[in-house]
Amino acid sequence: MRRRHLTLAALATSAIFSGAGWAPVAVASPPVAEWKAQLPGVYRYRLGDFQITALSDGTVPQDLHALLTRTTPSEVDALLHHSFLKNPIETSINAFLIDTGSRLVLVDTGAGQLFGPGLGGKLLTSLAAAGYQPEQIDDILITHIHTDHSGGLVNGGRRVFPNATVHVGKPDLDLFLNPANVGAGGIDRKLFEEAVKTVGRYLLAGKVKPFTGRKEILPGITAIPTPGHTPGHSFYLIESRGQQLEMWGDILHFAAVQFPRPAITVTYDVDSSAAAAQRANQLAAAAAERRLVAVAHTPFPGIGHVRPEASGYSWVPIEYFNRDAQ
């Protein structure tokens, strides 16, 4: 495995908040004791010959009463109460780095500057803490073109990962990078504008490889289209020495609500009916097959299993590992 050197990196977060996709809500600062920032979010997991590193891009407060559909505030509050939560909730933005020994592959890039100061934008700090530089990333797998998954591709209008090739489902590229689609289907105009600012920069540089259908896009990494949340939404199946991990993107947003009630949808869905059907199918398969999955918005590090319950499902995080011996 080639050596890489830890360097210090700092992320400037002086950006204008974009209302597209996510809708953070104001949260009051603690009334006593000075607030101390969390340390960079890094968690490593061994998968065969590969090393998977979960990277936190931070968290965003979300008002579920305003965002969830096909439900009621009282049902939402009851589900949150069962998980010792209350509205609004804090939602993780997770990205994942795959070190194959010969390539560095990043799955999603977080929100970058696009949510505004203090809301996401921590990926580069986490990446540096993990011992990597943006220039070292060879490939970026985008689960779908929404701000909190592709916003970190750029900083100040420049490509953050200058040597990386971006892989993304062609239906998302066709939707969000085509000016003729702006305003179609009630999709927020800002999503189109931000797609041009982010993925568009790599497209102009000849650094985007779209795919259609199930396809092995890199050795040990297969793209699996899972349309619904967006038309090009995709899983990535990672395989090494007989071990597997599925990267899920936005198959669901709020674990405490959508695991027990998969039919509950969210305003971020491009096609809510298709998203609900896709979620039902994937949760059932993951539970039956005991799949190991990595999810963008379950609490960091976002890796675990889906367990069937009498009604719906529950989330079981992986066992915590913190020792040097393998």
N, C-alpha and C positions, 0 to 999 in steps of 0.2 A: 504493500500500500504506500502510495507516494506521500511524501511529507508536505505538510502545509504549516505555515507559520502564523501564530496569533498576532494580530495587529490591532491597535486601538481604532475604533470607529465611532463617530458621533453623527447623529441624525438631526438635521435642522427641521423643525416642525412649525415653521411660520407659514401656514397655508390657510386658505379660505375653506371653511366647512362646506362640503357638498351634501345636499339633502337627498341625493339619489341613492337608493338602495337601503341605507341604514338611517335610523332616526333617533340619535342619542337624546336623552333627556337630562335636564339639569339635576345634579346631585350635590347636596350641600357638603362643605368640608367639615371634618370632625370639629366639634366645639372646644375640645381640650386636647392638649398634646400636639406637638408639631407633626404634620404628616410626613412620613419617610417613604420615599418611592421604593417600589419593589425592585429587587435585583433582576438582571436580565433573565428571561425565561428560556431555559435550555434543559432538555431531557433526552438522553440517549437510549436507544433500544437496538439490540442486536437481532438481525434477521438473516440467518445463514451467514454468508460471507459479506453481507451488506451491513452498514451501520446507519440506522435511521435516527435523525436528530429532530425532535419536536422543537419548534421555535415559536415563542409567543410574540405576536404583534401587538399585544395589549388586550384590553377589554373595553367594551362599549355598553353603557346603560341603555336598556330598551324597555319601552312602555308596551307591554303585551296587550293591554286593553285596546290600544290604538292599532296594533299591528296584526293581531291574529284574526282569522276569519273562520266561518263555520263553527263558531263556538259562542259563548257568552262570557262576560266578565266574571260572573259568579262561578262558572265551571273552571275558568282559568285560575281564579283565586283559590279554589279548592285543591286543584292539582299542585299549585305552588306551595300551599300550606302543607300538603303531604310530604313535600321535599324540603320543608323548613325554609321556604323562600317566600318572598312577597314582592308584588309588583311596585316599581320597576325592578328588573333583574339585571345583573351584570353578565354580559355575554362575551366569551372568549373569541379571539381571532387567532386561529392556529395555522401555521405553515409547517412544512416538513422537508428536511434535507435528506437526500439519499446519497450516501457515499459508497459507491460500488467498488472502490479501489482504483478504478481507472477514470471514472467520471463523477462529477458532482452535479446532482439533479435536485432542483428546488421545486416543490409542489406548492403553488400559490405564493403570493408575495405580500399579503396583507394590504392595508389601506393606504400606506404611504402618507403623503401630506393631505390627502383628499377629504378626510374627516375633520381636519382642523387640529390645533394644538391640544395635546393631552388625550386624544381619542385615536387609539391605534398608533401606527407609525413607529413601532418599537422593533420591527424585524431586523434592521441593520445592527442595532445594538445587541440583540440576541445572537445574530449571526457572528458578530465579532467576538462575543463572549464564548461562543462555541469553537472559535479558532479558525474562522474562515473570512475571506475577503470577497466582496461582490465580483471582483474580476476573475475569481476562480470558478465561478458557476458556469458549467458547460451547457446545461439545458434547464428550461423552466417549463413545468407542466401546469397549465392553467385549467382548473376544474370547470370554470365558466367565467364569462366576462361580466363580472359585477365588481364594483369599486373595491370592496374589502378583500378581493382575491387577486386583482390585477393592478390596484392603485400603486403598489410599491414598485412597479416596473420602472417608474420615472421619479426624478427628484429635480425640481427646478427646470423642468422641460427636457432634461437629459436622461438617457438610458442609464439606469443604476447598474445594470449587469451587461457591460459592453460586449462581452464575449459569448453571451448565452443565446441559444436558439429557443424561441418560444413555441411550444406545441399546444394547440388548442383545437377543440372541435369546430369543424368548418361551419356547421349551422349557426354557431354563435358569431363567428367572424362575418358570415353573410348577413346576419341580423344587425349587429351593432356597428359595423364598419361601412354600412351602406347608407348614405345620406337620405335615400328615398324612403327609408323606414322610420325616420324620425317622426315621432308622434303616433306611430302605428300601435294599435292595440292598447292604448293608454299607458304605454311604458314611459317612464320619466325621461324627458329630453336630456337631462344631465347624464344619464347612463351612456347615451350615444356620444355626447361631448367628451366624456371621460375616457371612453373606449378609444377615441381618436388620439387623445393626449397620452395614453398609456400603450396599449397594444399597437396603436397606429404608428408610434415612433419606431417600433421594431419591424413593422411591416414595411415602412419606407426604407429601412436599412437592409431589407432582404433577410431578416432574421426570424421569420415566422413560418412554421410548417403546420398547416392545418391537416386534420385527418378526418376521415369518415369511416363509420363502422368499427367493429372491434379489430384492433391492430396492435401488433408488437412494435412500438415506436423506438424502443431502445432495448438492448439485451437485458432480459429479466423484467421488463416493464411493459405492460399491455394496457392500452387505452380501451375503456368499455363505455360506449355511449349510454347515458341514462337520462334521456330528455324528460322535461317536465318543468322543473324550476326555471330553466332556460332551454331553448331548443338544442343547444350544443353541450349541455351539462354532461360531464364525463367522470367516471371513476378511473382510478389507475391501480391496476393489480401489480404488486411488487412480489417477485418470486426469487428465492435463492436457496439452494440446497434443500428443496422440498418444503421450505417454509413460505407462507404467504401472508401478505398484508394488503388490504384494500384501502386506498385513499378515497374518501367519500365526498368531499366538498359539501354542498348544501342539500344533502338528502333530507336534512332537518335542521332547524335553527335553534329550537329551545327544548332541551332534553327533558326537563321536568314536565312538559306539557305534551310534546309530540311523540315521545316514546309510549306513554300510556294511552294516548289518543292520536294515532297516526292520521286520522281523517282531518284533524285540525290543520288549516292552511295559514299562509302568511301573505301579506300584501306584496312581498317581494317576488312572489311566483309570477312568471310570465304566463303560465297556464296552470291555474290552481288545481283543476281536476286531474290533469296529467301528473302534476307533482304529487298529489295525494296518492294516486294509483301507484306511481313509481316507489314512493316511500313504503307503502303497504307491501309491495312485492319484495323489495330489498330487505326490509326488516324481517319478514318471514323467512327468507332464504338465509340471511345471516344468522338468525337464531337456530334454524334447523341444522345448518352446516357448521355451527360454532366458529364462524369466521372471525378473524382478528381484523379490526377496522380502525382507521384513523379518521376522525371527523373534525371538520373545520371549526365548529362552534360548541362542541361539548367542552366542559371545563378542562383547562390545560393539564396534562399534555395531550388530551384528546384521543388516546389510544385505549381500546378495550373491546368488550364483547357485548352483544345484544342478547338479553335473556328473556325468554317468553314468560309471561305472567298469565294469571287467570283472565285478565283483561288487558290486552296490549302487551307492552314490553317494558323492560327496565335496562339501564346502562350499568355495566360492570367494568370499572377501570382496570387496567393491567396492574399486576403486582408491582409495587415500587421496588426499584433496584438501585443500590448505591454502594457498590464495592468494586475494588480494582480487579479481583480475580474473576476470570470468565469461566 
